[in-house]
């Protein structure tokens, strides 16, 4: 079970939740990047990598018997804040296509670099899958 936490008097966030309370089996998804199952990049396009990264997150959660709506928190690491902000519409479209209209608690952070040189985005997530 998941419960969105919205403190009284706070403005409603767009595209994420301030917090989620959940009970069940916790699934920790290590940082995923925008390469395919063979660890090969198919694109250097930012939105393309975001979409593949989200698919990778979901694949790990499904391996634990979960679904995208079981995600309780995500941390996004990207290498270019300007590119991230310039692509908000495409980000939203890719997110909804892969995750749906489920918006967990999120943080987004610009980093100097990711371990894989071609990676533009890395996402770490936690899901709580009902027992």
Secondary structure, DSSP 8 states (H G I E B T S, - for coil): -EEEE--TT----SSSBSEEEE-SEEEEEEEEESB-TTS-BS---HHHHHHHHHHHHHHHHHHTT--GGGEEEEEEEES-HHHHHHTHHHHHHHHHHHT-S---EEEEEE-S--SSTT--EEEEEEEEE--
